[in-house]
Amino acid sequence: MKSNRRENDGGGQSQLTPSTSEAREPKTIPFAQRLTCTISEACQVTGLGRTKLYELIGAGHLLTTTVGRRRLVMVRSLLSLLETNISR
């Protein structure tokens, strides 16, 4: 009876093993260059509470998008809100 398992012949890498460059952790993107962030990340970065962020979202001051049940804040919207408040 023939097995469906792939056997390693000892020559080269197995096709299922990632190369060393793929095994490294992904590079992190600077916050200002990200497209979106979570509500928790927005709270952490701004120092605002969740309630205040949801108030700003409800008032239309922050743009968000939802993916499934997850709400993501548009980082550009968050940065422009903060820049507007600095210039006042």
C-alpha distances in whole Angstrom, upper triangle without the diagonal:
4,7,10,12,15,15,19,20,23,25,27,26,23,24,24,27,30,33,36,38,36,36,39,41,43,46,49,51,55,56,58,56,53,53,53,53,53,56,55,55,58,60,59,60,64,65,65,64,61,64,66,63,63,66,66,63,65,68,66,67,63,60,57,54,51,48,46,48,49,52,53,56,57,58,60,62,62,64,66,67,68,70,72,73,74,76,78
4,7,9,11,12,16,16,20,22,23,23,20,20,21,23,27,29,32,35,32,32,36,38,39,43,45,48,51,53,55,52,50,50,50,50,50,53,53,53,56,58,57,58,61,62,63,61,59,62,64,61,60,64,64,61,63,66,64,64,60,58,54,51,49,45,44,46,47,50,50,54,54,55,57,59,59,61,63,65,65,67,69,70,71,73,75
4,6,8,10,13,15,18,20,21,20,17,18,17,20,24,26,29,32,29,29,33,35,36,40,42,44,48,49,52,49,47,47,47,47,47,50,49,49,52,54,53,54,57,58,59,58,55,58,60,57,57,61,60,57,59,62,61,61,57,55,51,48,46,42,41,43,43,47,47,50,51,52,54,56,56,57,60,61,62,63,66,67,67,70,72
4,7,9,13,15,18,20,20,19,15,15,15,18,21,24,27,29,27,27,30,32,33,37,39,41,45,46,49,46,44,44,43,44,43,47,46,46,49,51,50,51,54,55,56,55,52,55,57,54,54,57,57,54,56,59,57,57,54,51,48,45,42,39,38,40,40,43,44,47,47,48,51,53,53,54,57,58,58,60,62,64,64,66,69
4,6,10,12,15,17,17,16,12,13,12,15,18,21,24,26,24,24,27,29,31,34,37,39,43,44,47,44,42,42,42,42,42,45,44,44,47,49,48,49,52,53,54,53,51,54,56,53,52,56,56,53,55,58,56,56,53,50,47,44,42,38,37,39,39,42,42,45,46,47,49,51,51,52,55,56,57,58,61,62,62,65,67
4,7,9,12,13,14,12,9,9,10,13,16,18,21,24,22,22,25,28,29,32,35,38,41,43,45,43,41,41,41,41,42,45,44,44,47,49,47,48,52,53,54,53,51,54,56,53,53,56,56,53,55,58,56,56,52,50,47,44,42,38,38,40,39,42,42,45,45,46,48,50,50,51,54,56,56,57,60,61,61,64,66
4,6,9,11,12,11,9,10,11,13,17,18,21,24,22,22,26,28,30,33,36,39,42,44,47,44,42,43,43,43,44,47,46,45,48,50,49,50,53,54,55,55,53,56,58,55,55,59,58,55,58,60,58,58,54,52,49,46,44,41,40,42,42,45,44,47,48,48,50,53,52,53,56,57,57,59,62,63,63,65,68
4,5,8,9,8,6,9,10,11,15,16,18,21,20,20,24,26,28,31,34,37,41,43,45,43,41,42,43,43,43,46,45,44,48,50,48,48,52,53,55,54,53,56,57,54,55,58,57,55,58,60,58,58,54,52,49,46,45,41,41,43,42,45,44,47,47,47,49,52,51,52,55,57,56,58,61,62,61,64,66
4,6,8,9,9,12,14,14,17,18,20,23,23,22,26,29,31,34,37,40,43,45,48,45,44,45,46,46,46,50,49,48,51,53,51,51,55,56,58,58,56,59,61,57,58,62,61,58,61,63,61,61,57,55,52,49,48,44,44,46,46,48,47,50,50,50,52,55,54,55,58,59,59,60,63,64,64,66,69
4,6,8,9,12,14,13,16,16,18,21,21,21,24,27,29,32,36,38,42,44,47,44,43,44,45,45,46,49,48,46,50,52,50,50,54,55,57,57,55,59,60,57,57,61,60,58,61,63,61,60,56,54,52,49,48,45,45,47,46,48,47,49,49,49,51,54,53,54,57,58,58,59,62,63,63,65,68
4,7,9,11,14,13,16,15,17,20,20,20,23,27,29,31,35,37,41,43,46,43,42,43,44,44,45,49,48,46,49,52,50,50,53,55,57,57,55,59,60,57,57,61,60,57,60,63,60,59,56,54,51,49,48,44,45,47,46,48,47,49,49,48,50,53,53,53,56,58,57,58,61,62,62,64,67
4,7,9,12,11,12,11,14,16,17,17,20,23,25,28,31,34,37,40,42,39,38,40,41,41,42,46,45,43,46,48,46,46,50,51,53,53,52,56,56,53,54,58,56,54,57,59,57,56,52,50,48,45,44,41,42,44,43,45,43,45,45,44,46,49,49,49,52,54,53,54,57,59,58,60,63
4,6,8,7,9,8,11,14,14,14,17,20,22,25,28,31,34,37,39,36,35,37,37,38,39,42,41,40,43,45,43,43,47,48,50,50,49,52,53,50,51,54,53,51,54,56,53,53,49,47,44,42,41,38,38,40,39,41,40,42,42,41,43,46,46,46,49,51,50,51,54,56,55,57,60
4,5,6,9,10,13,15,14,14,18,21,22,25,28,31,35,37,39,36,35,36,37,37,38,41,40,39,42,44,43,43,46,48,49,49,47,51,52,49,49,53,52,50,52,55,52,52,48,46,43,41,39,36,36,38,37,40,39,41,41,41,43,46,46,46,49,51,50,52,54,56,55,58,60
4,6,8,9,13,15,13,14,17,20,21,24,27,29,33,35,37,34,33,34,34,35,36,39,39,37,40,43,41,41,45,46,48,47,46,49,50,47,47,51,50,47,50,52,50,49,46,43,41,38,37,33,34,36,35,37,36,39,39,39,41,43,43,44,46,48,48,49,52,54,54,56,58
4,6,9,13,14,12,12,16,18,19,23,25,28,31,33,36,33,31,32,32,32,33,37,36,35,38,40,39,39,42,44,45,45,43,46,47,44,45,48,47,45,47,50,48,47,44,41,38,36,34,31,31,33,32,35,34,37,37,37,39,41,41,42,45,46,46,48,51,52,52,54,57
4,6,9,11,10,9,13,15,17,20,23,26,30,32,34,32,30,32,32,32,32,36,35,34,37,39,37,37,41,42,44,44,42,46,47,44,44,48,47,45,47,50,48,47,43,41,38,36,35,32,32,34,32,35,34,36,36,36,38,41,40,41,44,46,45,47,49,50,50,53,55
4,6,8,6,6,10,12,14,17,20,23,26,28,31,28,27,28,29,29,30,33,32,31,34,36,34,34,38,40,41,41,40,43,44,41,42,45,44,42,45,47,45,44,40,38,36,34,33,29,30,32,30,33,31,33,33,33,35,38,37,37,40,42,42,43,46,47,47,49,52
4,5,5,6,9,12,14,16,20,22,26,28,31,28,27,29,30,30,31,35,34,32,35,37,35,35,39,40,42,42,41,45,45,42,43,47,45,43,46,48,46,45,41,39,37,35,35,32,33,35,33,35,33,35,34,33,35,38,38,38,41,43,42,43,46,47,47,49,52
4,5,5,7,10,12,15,18,21,24,27,29,27,26,28,29,29,31,34,33,31,34,36,33,33,37,38,40,41,40,44,44,41,43,46,44,43,46,48,46,44,41,39,37,35,35,32,34,35,33,34,32,34,34,32,35,38,37,36,40,42,41,42,45,46,45,47,50
4,5,6,9,10,12,15,18,21,24,26,23,23,25,26,27,28,32,31,28,31,34,32,31,34,36,38,39,38,42,42,39,40,44,42,40,44,45,43,41,38,36,34,33,33,30,32,33,31,32,30,31,31,29,31,34,34,33,36,39,38,38,42,43,42,44,47
4,6,8,8,11,15,17,21,23,25,23,22,24,25,25,26,30,29,27,30,32,30,30,33,35,37,37,36,40,40,37,38,42,40,38,41,43,41,40,36,34,32,30,30,27,29,30,28,30,28,29,29,28,30,33,33,32,35,37,37,38,41,42,42,44,47
4,7,9,12,15,18,21,24,26,24,23,25,25,25,26,29,28,26,29,31,29,29,33,34,36,37,36,39,40,37,38,42,40,38,42,44,42,40,37,35,33,31,30,28,29,30,28,30,28,30,30,29,31,34,33,33,36,38,37,39,42,42,42,44,47
4,6,9,12,15,18,21,23,21,21,23,24,23,24,28,26,24,27,29,27,27,30,32,34,34,34,38,38,35,36,40,38,37,40,42,40,38,35,33,31,30,30,27,29,30,28,29,27,28,28,27,29,32,31,31,34,36,35,36,39,40,39,41,44
4,6,9,12,15,17,20,19,18,20,20,20,21,24,23,20,23,25,23,23,27,28,30,31,30,34,34,31,33,36,35,33,37,38,36,35,31,30,28,27,27,25,26,27,24,25,23,25,25,23,26,29,27,27,31,32,31,32,36,36,36,38,41
4,6,9,13,15,18,15,14,17,17,17,19,22,21,19,22,24,22,21,25,27,29,29,29,32,32,29,31,34,32,31,34,36,34,32,29,27,25,24,24,22,24,25,22,23,21,22,22,20,23,26,25,24,28,29,29,30,33,34,33,36,39
4,6,10,12,15,13,12,15,16,16,19,22,21,18,20,23,21,20,23,25,27,28,28,32,31,28,30,33,31,30,33,35,32,31,27,26,25,24,25,23,26,26,23,24,21,21,20,19,21,24,23,22,25,27,26,27,30,31,31,33,36
4,6,9,12,10,10,13,14,13,15,19,18,14,17,19,17,16,19,21,23,25,24,28,28,25,27,29,27,26,30,31,29,27,24,23,22,22,22,21,24,24,21,21,18,18,17,15,18,21,19,19,22,24,23,24,27,28,27,30,32
4,6,8,7,6,10,11,11,15,18,17,14,15,18,17,15,18,20,22,24,24,27,26,23,25,28,25,24,28,29,27,25,21,20,19,20,21,20,23,24,20,20,16,16,15,12,14,17,16,16,19,21,20,21,24,25,24,27,30
4,6,5,7,10,12,12,15,17,17,13,14,17,15,12,15,18,20,22,22,26,24,21,24,26,24,23,27,28,25,23,20,20,19,20,22,22,25,25,21,20,17,16,14,11,13,16,14,13,16,18,17,18,21,22,21,23,26
4,5,5,9,9,8,12,14,13,10,10,13,12,9,12,15,17,19,19,22,21,18,20,22,20,19,23,24,22,19,16,16,16,17,19,20,23,23,19,17,14,12,11,8,10,13,11,10,14,15,14,15,18,19,19,21,24
4,6,8,10,10,14,15,16,12,12,15,14,11,12,16,17,20,20,23,21,18,21,22,19,19,23,23,21,18,15,15,16,17,20,21,24,24,21,18,15,12,10,7,8,11,10,8,11,13,12,12,16,17,17,18,21
4,7,9,11,14,17,18,14,14,17,17,14,16,19,21,23,22,25,24,20,23,25,22,21,24,25,22,20,17,16,16,17,19,20,23,24,20,19,15,13,11,8,9,12,12,11,13,16,15,16,19,20,20,22,24
4,6,7,11,14,15,12,12,16,15,13,15,18,19,21,20,23,22,18,20,23,20,19,22,23,21,19,15,14,14,14,16,16,20,20,17,15,11,10,9,7,8,11,11,11,14,16,16,17,19,21,21,23,26
4,7,11,13,15,13,12,16,17,15,16,19,20,21,20,22,21,17,19,21,18,17,20,21,18,17,13,11,11,11,13,13,17,18,15,13,9,8,6,6,7,10,11,11,13,15,16,17,19,21,22,23,26
4,7,10,12,10,9,13,14,13,14,17,17,18,16,19,18,14,16,18,16,14,18,19,16,15,12,10,8,9,10,11,15,15,11,10,6,5,5,5,8,9,9,11,13,14,15,17,19,20,22,24,25
4,7,8,6,6,10,11,10,12,14,14,15,13,16,16,13,14,17,15,14,17,19,17,16,12,11,9,10,11,12,15,14,11,9,5,5,7,6,10,11,10,12,14,15,15,18,19,20,21,24,25
4,5,5,6,9,10,11,12,14,13,13,11,14,14,11,12,15,15,13,16,18,17,16,13,12,10,10,10,11,13,12,8,7,5,6,9,9,13,13,11,14,17,16,17,20,21,21,23,26,27
4,5,5,6,9,10,11,12,10,9,7,10,11,8,9,12,12,11,13,16,15,14,11,12,10,11,11,13,15,13,9,7,7,7,10,11,14,13,11,14,16,15,15,19,20,20,21,24,25
4,5,5,6,9,10,10,10,9,7,11,12,10,11,15,14,14,17,19,19,17,14,15,13,15,15,16,17,15,12,10,10,10,13,13,16,16,13,16,18,17,17,20,22,21,22,25,26
4,5,5,6,9,10,10,11,10,14,14,11,13,16,15,15,18,20,19,17,14,15,13,15,15,16,18,17,13,12,10,9,11,10,14,14,11,13,16,16,15,18,20,19,20,24,25
4,5,5,6,8,8,9,9,12,11,8,11,13,12,12,15,17,16,14,11,12,11,14,15,17,19,17,14,11,9,7,10,8,12,11,8,10,13,12,11,15,17,16,17,20,21
4,6,5,5,5,6,6,10,9,7,10,13,12,13,16,17,17,15,13,15,14,16,17,19,21,19,16,13,12,11,13,12,15,14,11,13,15,14,13,16,18,16,18,21,22
4,6,5,7,8,10,13,13,11,14,16,16,16,19,21,20,18,16,17,17,19,20,21,23,21,17,16,14,13,15,13,16,16,12,14,17,15,14,17,19,18,18,22,23
4,6,8,10,12,15,13,12,15,17,15,16,20,20,20,17,14,16,16,18,20,21,24,22,19,16,14,12,13,11,13,13,10,10,14,13,11,14,16,15,15,19,20
4,5,9,11,13,11,10,13,14,13,14,17,18,17,14,13,15,16,19,21,23,25,23,20,17,15,12,14,11,13,13,9,9,12,10,8,12,14,12,13,16,17
4,7,10,12,10,10,14,15,14,16,19,19,19,17,15,18,18,21,22,24,26,24,21,19,17,15,17,15,17,16,12,13,16,14,11,15,16,14,15,18,19
4,7,8,6,7,10,11,11,13,15,16,16,14,13,16,16,19,21,23,25,22,19,17,16,14,16,15,17,15,11,13,15,13,11,15,16,14,15,19,18
4,5,5,6,9,10,11,12,14,16,17,15,14,17,16,19,20,22,23,20,18,16,15,14,17,16,19,17,14,16,18,15,15,18,19,17,19,22,22
4,6,5,6,9,10,10,12,14,15,14,13,15,14,16,16,19,20,17,15,12,13,12,15,16,18,16,14,17,18,16,16,20,20,19,21,24,24
4,5,5,6,9,10,10,12,14,14,13,15,15,18,18,21,21,18,17,14,15,14,17,18,20,17,15,18,19,16,17,21,20,18,21,24,23
4,5,5,6,9,10,10,12,11,11,14,14,18,19,22,23,20,18,15,15,13,16,16,18,15,13,16,16,13,14,17,17,15,18,20,19
4,5,5,6,9,10,11,9,8,11,11,14,15,18,20,17,15,12,12,10,12,13,15,12,10,13,14,11,12,16,16,15,17,20,20
4,5,5,6,9,10,10,9,11,10,13,14,17,18,15,14,11,12,10,13,15,17,14,12,16,17,14,15,19,18,17,20,23,22
4,5,5,6,9,9,9,12,12,16,17,20,21,19,17,14,15,13,15,17,18,14,13,17,17,13,15,18,17,16,19,21,20
4,5,5,6,5,6,9,11,14,16,20,21,19,17,14,14,11,13,14,14,11,10,13,13,10,12,15,14,13,16,18,17
4,5,5,6,5,7,7,11,13,16,18,16,14,11,11,9,11,13,14,10,10,14,14,11,14,17,16,16,19,21,20
4,5,8,8,9,10,13,14,18,19,17,16,13,14,12,14,16,17,14,14,17,17,14,17,19,18,18,21,23,22
4,6,8,10,12,15,17,21,22,21,19,16,16,14,15,17,17,13,13,16,15,12,15,18,15,15,19,20,19
4,6,7,9,12,15,19,21,20,18,15,14,12,12,14,14,10,11,14,13,11,14,16,14,15,19,20,19
4,7,10,13,16,20,22,21,19,15,14,11,11,12,12,8,8,11,10,7,10,12,11,12,15,16,16
4,7,10,13,17,19,18,16,12,10,7,7,9,9,6,6,10,9,7,10,13,12,13,16,17,18
4,7,10,14,17,16,14,10,9,6,6,9,9,6,8,11,11,10,13,15,15,16,19,20,21
4,7,10,13,12,10,7,5,4,5,9,10,8,10,13,14,13,16,18,18,19,22,23,24
4,7,10,10,8,6,5,7,7,11,13,11,13,16,17,17,19,21,21,23,25,27,28
4,6,6,5,4,6,9,10,14,16,15,16,19,20,20,22,24,25,26,28,30,31
4,6,5,7,8,11,12,15,18,17,18,21,23,23,25,27,28,29,31,33,34
4,6,8,10,14,16,19,21,21,21,24,26,26,28,30,31,32,34,36,37
4,7,10,13,16,19,21,20,20,24,25,25,26,29,30,30,33,35,35
4,6,10,13,15,18,18,17,21,22,22,23,26,27,27,29,32,33
4,7,10,13,15,14,14,17,19,18,20,23,23,24,26,28,29
4,6,9,12,11,11,14,16,16,17,20,21,22,24,26,27
4,6,9,8,7,11,12,12,14,16,17,18,20,22,23
4,6,5,7,9,10,11,13,15,16,17,19,21,22
4,5,5,6,9,10,11,12,14,16,17,19,21
4,5,5,6,8,10,10,12,14,15,16,19
4,6,5,6,9,10,11,13,14,16,17
4,6,5,6,9,10,11,13,15,16
4,5,5,6,9,10,11,13,15
4,5,5,6,9,10,11,13
4,6,5,6,9,10,11
4,5,5,6,9,10
4,5,5,6,9
4,5,5,7
4,6,5
4,6
4
